[in-house]
């Protein structure tokens, strides 16, 4: 039960998506229509490709897909009755469980968990309530819908065993699935922190996969990270995604932006002997811990109010304890702390003290899992900008990321393709910014002011002078 309480705490820091739905009220099962709503929600979750379990959390009010209040529920269905309802209308019947989770003393939450199961697609047996016979329902971010041919093909491909499993070797490990769930599917709407020991076992491909997650902060305990360690191998890839700076805590601290990443050589650098002032934890705590804490606080300020996941991948116990205390103080309740090492029991005292999670997993497995999660993203390319005298020029992504600390670059390729295919185009209706791609394919509604505004902007641009155009509006926008 304690694990369920911790799980609820993590889920309440997320927004609804492919693997999570919040419901304020308990399901009613008095009529076929009401029962069909339950069936549809469970089937949608079961059919949606994902690495870990999906959850329906009952007793939570939401606004724009984000939980706002735990109202709780007082009535709970018989789990056996839920199984009978699903079995009567689905083939095959999806696996799921229903559990009652106490919250804040007197309140109770209903938790439906639907494991990731390859026995899909789940098909509706009969036309029943809101369900259509033969339909394959799945989630599209926050919505449940009947899948088309492409959706069904995607589900079938997800259900196919990997080549490794066909050869009799291990595929996705149970440890990776646990880590994936604890990290909310590595959802890019959260911030990520890594505490990293020296990891010579990682290949260049592993480091590239590690970098692809777009870490906001890496606290590296390797004295040679800039010569043959993590920064030297992962840094060039990470710099293509976010503007990146390396600090050994002796540098002048610069203000960071929302697109910035900081790689901290927390113990100093062998290549810069003056940065190594301590040889014991006590000396480090007296000379460098305070500066590291300022970087952690700065990251917490920049990422507010994003949920933040910190992965502890190893390191000497005393240093890890200090770093975890800093993270806990700076991020508070929006921090998910996960120890992901081959021997997490090494840190059992820290884990118990901070109510953290633990997964026994090798860092090579983590990199392989991240590689699989992020492989669908487009390759980071040079961006093309128009030149004053005609033609265009290419800017490498690592230079563009630095510029984007201060402003957004609207380049010639902006809006042609989605930056992240996993992000729903209509997320802006739930309070997130609309993307250039969303504007390009007109998921929003054209306004009557568009033509006049475009004419004015072209005229201002042709003047080759610095001008300001103020745009005022109300949210939500409505058609005019």
C-alpha positions as CSV (number, residue, x, y, z in Angstrom):
1,X,0.0,0.0,0.0
2,X,2.9,2.3,0.7
3,X,4.1,1.9,-2.9
4,X,0.6,2.9,-4.1
5,X,0.6,6.0,-2.0
6,X,4.0,7.0,-3.5
7,X,2.7,6.2,-7.0
8,X,-0.3,8.4,-6.5
9,X,2.0,11.2,-5.4
10,X,4.0,10.9,-8.6
11,X,0.9,10.7,-10.8
12,X,-0.5,13.9,-9.2
13,X,2.6,15.8,-10.5
14,X,1.8,14.7,-14.1
15,X,-0.7,15.9,-16.8
16,X,-3.0,13.5,-18.5
17,X,-1.5,11.7,-21.5
18,X,-1.3,8.4,-23.3
19,X,-0.7,6.5,-20.0
20,X,-2.7,8.6,-17.5
21,X,-6.3,9.7,-17.0
22,X,-7.9,11.5,-14.1
23,X,-11.6,11.2,-13.3
24,X,-13.4,13.2,-10.6
25,X,-16.3,10.8,-10.1
26,X,-16.5,7.1,-9.7
27,X,-17.8,5.0,-12.6
28,X,-21.5,4.2,-12.4
29,X,-22.5,0.7,-13.5
30,X,-26.3,1.0,-13.6
31,X,-26.8,0.8,-17.3
32,X,-25.1,-0.4,-20.5
33,X,-24.2,3.2,-21.4
34,X,-22.4,3.7,-18.0
35,X,-20.7,0.3,-18.2
36,X,-19.5,1.0,-21.8
37,X,-17.7,4.2,-20.6
38,X,-15.7,2.1,-18.2
39,X,-15.0,-0.5,-20.9
40,X,-13.9,2.1,-23.4
41,X,-11.5,3.8,-21.0
42,X,-9.8,0.5,-20.0
43,X,-9.6,-0.7,-23.6
44,X,-8.2,2.6,-24.8
45,X,-5.4,2.4,-22.3
46,X,-4.7,-1.3,-23.0
47,X,-4.4,-0.7,-26.7
48,X,-2.1,2.4,-26.5
49,X,1.6,1.6,-27.2
50,X,3.7,2.3,-24.2
51,X,6.6,0.8,-22.1
52,X,4.9,0.7,-18.7
53,X,1.5,0.5,-17.0
54,X,-1.3,3.0,-17.7
55,X,-3.4,4.4,-14.9
56,X,-6.9,5.8,-14.4
57,X,-7.0,7.7,-11.2
58,X,-10.5,8.2,-9.8
59,X,-11.3,11.0,-7.3
60,X,-9.2,13.8,-8.8
61,X,-10.5,17.0,-10.3
62,X,-8.6,18.5,-13.2
63,X,-8.3,21.6,-15.3
64,X,-6.8,21.5,-18.8
65,X,-5.6,18.0,-18.1
66,X,-3.7,18.9,-14.9
67,X,-4.9,17.7,-11.5
68,X,-6.2,20.5,-9.3
69,X,-7.8,18.9,-6.3
70,X,-8.1,15.4,-4.7
71,X,-11.8,15.1,-4.0
72,X,-11.7,11.4,-3.2
73,X,-14.4,8.8,-3.7
74,X,-16.5,7.0,-1.1
75,X,-17.9,4.1,-3.2
76,X,-15.8,1.5,-4.9
77,X,-16.9,-1.3,-7.3
78,X,-16.3,-5.0,-6.8
79,X,-13.1,-5.8,-8.8
80,X,-14.6,-9.1,-9.8
81,X,-17.6,-7.4,-11.2
82,X,-15.3,-5.1,-13.2
83,X,-13.6,-8.2,-14.6
84,X,-16.9,-9.7,-15.6
85,X,-18.1,-6.5,-17.4
86,X,-14.9,-6.3,-19.5
87,X,-14.8,-10.0,-20.3
88,X,-18.4,-9.9,-21.7
89,X,-17.6,-7.2,-24.3
90,X,-13.9,-7.5,-25.2
91,X,-11.7,-10.0,-27.0
92,X,-9.1,-10.6,-25.7
93,X,-10.0,-9.3,-22.2
94,X,-7.3,-6.8,-21.1
95,X,-5.5,-7.3,-17.9
96,X,-6.1,-4.7,-15.2
97,X,-6.5,-4.3,-11.5
98,X,-8.5,-2.0,-9.2
99,X,-7.1,-0.8,-5.9
100,X,-8.2,1.5,-3.1
101,X,-5.5,4.0,-2.1
102,X,-5.9,6.2,1.1
103,X,-4.9,9.8,0.6
104,X,-4.4,12.5,3.3
105,X,-6.1,10.5,6.0
106,X,-9.8,10.4,5.4
107,X,-9.9,10.5,1.6
108,X,-9.7,7.5,-0.7
109,X,-8.7,7.3,-4.4
110,X,-9.6,4.5,-6.8
111,X,-6.7,3.3,-8.9
112,X,-7.2,1.3,-12.1
113,X,-3.8,0.0,-13.4
114,X,-3.6,-1.5,-16.9
115,X,-0.2,-3.2,-17.5
116,X,1.6,-3.0,-20.8
117,X,0.5,-6.3,-22.4
118,X,1.3,-7.6,-25.8
119,X,-2.0,-9.5,-26.0
120,X,-3.5,-6.7,-28.2
121,X,-5.3,-5.3,-30.0
122,X,-8.3,-5.6,-27.8
123,X,-11.4,-5.6,-30.0
124,X,-15.1,-4.8,-29.0
125,X,-17.3,-7.9,-29.3
126,X,-20.7,-6.2,-29.6
127,X,-22.3,-2.8,-30.2
128,X,-22.9,-1.9,-26.5
129,X,-23.7,1.6,-25.1
130,X,-21.2,4.0,-26.7
131,X,-19.1,1.1,-28.1
132,X,-19.1,-0.1,-31.7
133,X,-18.7,-3.7,-32.6
134,X,-15.3,-4.6,-34.1
135,X,-13.8,-1.2,-33.1
136,X,-10.3,-0.9,-31.7
137,X,-10.1,2.0,-29.3
138,X,-6.9,3.7,-28.1
139,X,-5.8,6.9,-26.5
140,X,-4.6,9.9,-28.4
141,X,-2.9,11.9,-25.6
142,X,-6.0,12.8,-23.6
143,X,-8.8,11.5,-25.8
144,X,-10.2,8.0,-26.5
145,X,-11.0,7.3,-30.1
146,X,-11.5,4.4,-32.5
147,X,-8.3,3.6,-34.3
148,X,-7.9,3.7,-38.1
149,X,-5.8,1.2,-40.1
150,X,-2.5,3.0,-39.3
151,X,-3.3,3.0,-35.6
152,X,-4.0,-0.7,-35.6
153,X,-0.8,-1.3,-37.5
154,X,1.1,0.6,-34.8
155,X,-0.5,-1.4,-32.1
156,X,0.4,-4.7,-33.8
157,X,4.0,-3.6,-34.3
158,X,4.2,-2.7,-30.6
159,X,2.8,-6.2,-29.7
160,X,5.4,-8.0,-31.8
161,X,8.2,-9.6,-29.8
162,X,11.6,-8.0,-30.4
163,X,14.3,-9.8,-32.3
164,X,16.3,-10.3,-29.1
165,X,13.4,-12.1,-27.5
166,X,12.9,-14.3,-30.7
167,X,16.6,-15.2,-30.4
168,X,16.0,-16.3,-26.8
169,X,17.8,-13.3,-25.2
170,X,16.4,-10.7,-23.0
171,X,14.4,-7.8,-24.5
172,X,13.0,-4.9,-22.4
173,X,13.8,-5.9,-18.9
174,X,11.4,-5.6,-16.0
175,X,13.8,-3.2,-14.4
176,X,13.6,-0.9,-17.4
177,X,9.8,-1.0,-17.3
178,X,9.8,-0.1,-13.6
179,X,12.2,2.8,-14.2
180,X,10.1,4.0,-17.2
181,X,7.0,4.1,-15.1
182,X,8.8,5.8,-12.2
183,X,10.1,8.5,-14.6
184,X,6.6,9.1,-16.1
185,X,7.7,7.7,-19.4
186,X,10.5,10.2,-19.7
187,X,7.8,12.8,-20.6
188,X,9.7,15.8,-22.1
189,X,7.3,18.2,-20.3
190,X,9.3,17.6,-17.1
191,X,12.9,18.5,-16.2
192,X,15.6,15.9,-15.8
193,X,18.6,15.8,-13.4
194,X,21.3,13.1,-13.4
195,X,23.9,12.4,-10.7
196,X,26.6,10.6,-12.6
197,X,29.6,8.6,-11.4
198,X,32.5,7.7,-13.7
199,X,31.1,5.2,-16.3
200,X,33.8,3.8,-18.5
201,X,31.6,0.9,-19.5
202,X,29.4,3.2,-21.7
203,X,30.0,3.2,-25.5
204,X,29.7,6.3,-27.6
205,X,26.2,5.1,-28.7
206,X,25.3,4.8,-25.1
207,X,26.4,8.4,-24.4
208,X,24.5,9.6,-27.4
209,X,21.4,8.0,-26.1
210,X,22.0,9.5,-22.6
211,X,22.4,12.9,-24.1
212,X,19.1,12.6,-26.2
213,X,17.0,12.9,-23.0
214,X,17.9,16.6,-22.9
215,X,19.2,16.8,-19.3
216,X,18.7,20.1,-17.6
217,X,21.4,19.4,-15.0
218,X,24.1,16.8,-14.8
219,X,26.1,16.6,-11.5
220,X,29.1,14.6,-12.6
221,X,31.4,13.0,-9.9
222,X,34.1,12.2,-12.5
223,X,37.3,14.3,-12.3
224,X,38.1,13.5,-16.0
225,X,34.6,14.1,-17.5
226,X,35.9,16.7,-19.9
227,X,38.8,14.6,-21.3
228,X,37.5,11.0,-21.6
229,X,34.4,10.9,-19.5
230,X,30.7,11.8,-19.9
231,X,31.0,15.4,-20.9
232,X,33.5,14.7,-23.6
233,X,31.3,12.0,-25.1
234,X,27.7,13.2,-24.4
235,X,28.3,16.9,-24.4
236,X,28.4,17.5,-28.2
237,X,25.1,15.7,-28.6
238,X,23.4,17.4,-25.7
239,X,24.6,20.8,-27.0
240,X,22.5,20.2,-30.2
241,X,19.4,20.0,-28.0
242,X,20.0,22.6,-25.4
243,X,22.6,25.3,-24.8
244,X,25.3,23.7,-22.7
245,X,27.9,24.9,-20.3
246,X,30.5,23.0,-18.3
247,X,31.4,24.3,-14.8
248,X,33.8,23.0,-12.2
249,X,32.1,25.3,-9.6
250,X,35.0,27.8,-9.7
251,X,33.6,29.7,-12.7
252,X,31.5,32.8,-12.4
253,X,27.9,31.7,-12.1
254,X,25.8,32.9,-15.1
255,X,22.0,33.1,-15.2
256,X,20.5,30.2,-17.0
257,X,17.5,30.1,-19.3
258,X,14.7,27.7,-19.9
259,X,16.6,26.1,-22.8
260,X,19.9,25.8,-20.9
261,X,21.7,22.8,-19.5
262,X,24.5,22.8,-17.0
263,X,27.1,20.0,-16.7
264,X,28.7,20.4,-13.2
265,X,32.1,18.7,-12.5
266,X,31.2,18.6,-8.9
267,X,34.6,17.4,-7.6
268,X,36.6,19.5,-10.0
269,X,38.6,18.7,-13.1
270,X,42.0,17.0,-13.4
271,X,42.6,19.2,-16.5
272,X,42.2,22.3,-14.3
273,X,44.1,21.4,-11.1
274,X,43.1,24.7,-9.4
275,X,39.5,23.4,-9.3
276,X,40.4,20.4,-7.1
277,X,40.6,21.9,-3.7
278,X,39.3,19.0,-1.7
279,X,40.3,15.3,-1.2
280,X,37.7,14.4,1.4
281,X,34.0,14.9,1.6
282,X,34.4,17.3,4.5
283,X,36.8,19.5,2.6
284,X,34.4,19.4,-0.4
285,X,31.5,20.2,1.8
286,X,33.3,23.3,3.2
287,X,34.6,24.6,-0.2
288,X,32.3,23.6,-3.0
289,X,28.9,22.3,-1.7
290,X,27.6,25.9,-1.3
291,X,28.3,26.7,-5.0
292,X,26.7,23.5,-6.2
293,X,23.7,24.3,-4.1
294,X,23.4,27.7,-5.9
295,X,23.3,26.0,-9.3
296,X,20.6,23.6,-8.0
297,X,18.5,26.5,-6.7
298,X,19.0,28.3,-10.0
299,X,17.7,25.3,-12.0
300,X,14.7,25.0,-9.6
301,X,13.9,28.6,-10.3
302,X,14.1,28.3,-14.1
303,X,12.1,25.1,-14.3
304,X,9.3,26.2,-11.9
305,X,6.6,24.7,-11.9
306,X,7.7,21.7,-14.0
307,X,7.8,18.3,-12.4
308,X,11.4,17.2,-12.1
309,X,12.9,13.8,-12.1
310,X,16.4,13.2,-10.6
311,X,18.1,9.9,-11.6
312,X,20.9,8.9,-9.2
313,X,23.2,6.6,-11.2
314,X,25.8,6.1,-8.5
315,X,28.6,7.8,-6.6
316,X,30.3,7.8,-3.2
317,X,27.6,7.7,-0.5
318,X,28.5,10.9,1.3
319,X,28.5,13.0,-1.9
320,X,25.3,11.5,-3.1
321,X,23.6,12.2,0.3
322,X,24.6,15.9,0.1
323,X,23.4,16.2,-3.5
324,X,20.1,14.6,-2.8
325,X,19.5,16.9,0.2
326,X,20.2,19.9,-2.1
327,X,17.7,18.6,-4.7
328,X,15.1,17.9,-2.1
329,X,15.3,21.3,-0.5
330,X,15.3,23.2,-3.9
331,X,12.5,21.3,-5.7
332,X,10.3,20.2,-2.8
333,X,7.2,18.3,-3.8
334,X,7.7,18.4,-7.5
335,X,10.8,16.3,-7.3
336,X,10.8,12.5,-8.1
337,X,14.0,11.0,-6.8
338,X,14.9,7.6,-8.3
339,X,18.0,5.6,-7.5
340,X,18.9,3.5,-10.6
341,X,22.0,1.5,-9.9
342,X,22.9,-2.2,-10.0
343,X,23.0,-2.2,-6.2
344,X,20.5,0.4,-4.9
345,X,20.7,-1.1,-1.4
346,X,24.0,0.8,-1.1
347,X,21.9,3.9,-0.6
348,X,19.1,2.4,1.5
349,X,19.5,5.0,4.3
350,X,19.2,7.9,1.8
351,X,16.3,6.2,0.0
352,X,14.4,5.7,3.3
353,X,15.2,9.2,4.6
354,X,13.9,10.9,1.4
355,X,11.2,8.4,0.5
356,X,12.9,7.9,-2.8
357,X,12.3,5.0,-5.3
358,X,14.9,2.4,-6.3
359,X,15.5,0.2,-9.3
360,X,18.2,-2.4,-9.7
361,X,19.5,-1.6,-13.2
362,X,22.8,-1.1,-15.0
363,X,23.5,2.2,-16.6
364,X,23.9,0.5,-20.0
365,X,20.3,-0.8,-19.7
366,X,19.1,2.7,-19.0
367,X,20.9,4.1,-22.1
368,X,19.4,1.3,-24.2
369,X,16.0,2.1,-22.9
370,X,16.3,5.8,-23.5
371,X,17.6,5.1,-27.0
372,X,14.4,3.1,-27.7
373,X,12.1,5.8,-26.2
374,X,13.8,8.6,-28.2
375,X,14.5,6.9,-31.5
376,X,11.3,8.3,-33.2
377,X,12.5,11.9,-32.8
378,X,13.9,13.6,-35.9
379,X,17.6,14.0,-36.2
380,X,18.9,17.4,-35.0
381,X,19.9,19.3,-38.2
382,X,21.5,22.6,-39.1
383,X,18.9,25.4,-39.3
384,X,18.6,27.6,-42.4
385,X,18.3,31.4,-42.1
386,X,17.7,33.9,-44.9
387,X,20.5,36.3,-45.8
388,X,20.0,40.0,-46.2
389,X,21.3,40.0,-49.8
390,X,19.4,36.9,-50.8
391,X,20.0,33.2,-50.4
392,X,20.4,31.5,-47.1
393,X,23.0,30.3,-44.6
394,X,23.2,27.3,-42.3
395,X,23.7,27.5,-38.6
396,X,24.8,24.4,-36.6
397,X,22.3,23.4,-33.9
398,X,24.8,23.9,-31.0
399,X,25.2,27.6,-32.0
400,X,21.5,28.0,-32.5
401,X,20.8,26.7,-28.9
402,X,23.0,29.5,-27.5
403,X,21.0,32.1,-29.4
404,X,17.7,30.6,-28.2
405,X,18.6,31.3,-24.6
406,X,17.5,34.9,-25.4
407,X,15.1,34.6,-28.3
408,X,13.3,32.2,-30.5
409,X,14.7,31.6,-34.0
410,X,12.0,31.5,-36.7
411,X,14.1,29.8,-39.4
412,X,13.1,28.6,-42.9
413,X,12.3,25.1,-41.6
414,X,10.1,26.3,-38.7
415,X,6.7,24.6,-38.9
416,X,7.4,22.2,-41.6
417,X,7.5,19.2,-39.3
418,X,6.7,18.6,-35.6
419,X,9.7,19.0,-33.2
420,X,8.4,16.0,-31.2
421,X,6.0,13.6,-32.8
422,X,4.7,12.4,-29.4
423,X,3.3,15.8,-28.6
424,X,-0.4,16.2,-29.5
425,X,-1.0,19.1,-31.9
426,X,-3.9,20.4,-29.9
427,X,-2.1,20.5,-26.6
428,X,-2.3,24.3,-26.8
429,X,-6.0,23.9,-26.0
430,X,-5.0,22.6,-22.6
431,X,-2.8,25.6,-21.8
432,X,0.4,24.7,-23.5
433,X,2.0,27.0,-26.2
434,X,0.9,26.3,-29.8
435,X,3.8,25.2,-31.9
436,X,5.0,26.6,-35.2
437,X,4.0,23.3,-36.8
438,X,0.5,23.6,-35.3
439,X,0.2,27.1,-36.8
440,X,1.4,25.9,-40.2
441,X,-1.1,23.1,-40.4
442,X,-3.9,25.4,-39.1
443,X,-5.0,23.4,-36.0
444,X,-6.0,26.8,-34.6
445,X,-8.7,29.0,-36.3
446,X,-7.8,31.8,-38.7
447,X,-8.6,35.2,-37.3
448,X,-10.1,38.2,-39.1
449,X,-7.0,40.2,-38.1
450,X,-4.6,37.8,-39.8
451,X,-4.4,39.4,-43.3
452,X,-4.0,43.0,-42.0
453,X,-1.4,41.9,-39.4
454,X,0.6,40.0,-42.1
455,X,0.6,43.1,-44.3
456,X,1.8,45.3,-41.5
457,X,4.5,42.9,-40.4
458,X,5.8,42.6,-44.0
459,X,5.9,46.4,-44.3
460,X,7.8,46.6,-41.0
461,X,10.3,44.0,-42.0
462,X,11.0,45.7,-45.3
463,X,11.9,48.9,-43.5
464,X,15.0,47.1,-42.1
465,X,14.6,48.9,-38.8
466,X,13.9,47.8,-35.3
467,X,10.2,47.8,-34.7
468,X,7.8,46.5,-32.0
469,X,4.4,45.1,-32.7
470,X,2.2,44.4,-29.6
471,X,-0.4,41.7,-29.9
472,X,-3.2,41.7,-27.3
473,X,-5.8,39.0,-26.9
474,X,-7.8,36.9,-24.5
475,X,-7.6,33.3,-23.6
476,X,-9.2,31.0,-24.6
477,X,-9.3,32.4,-28.2
478,X,-12.5,32.2,-30.1
479,X,-13.4,32.4,-33.8
480,X,-14.2,35.8,-35.1
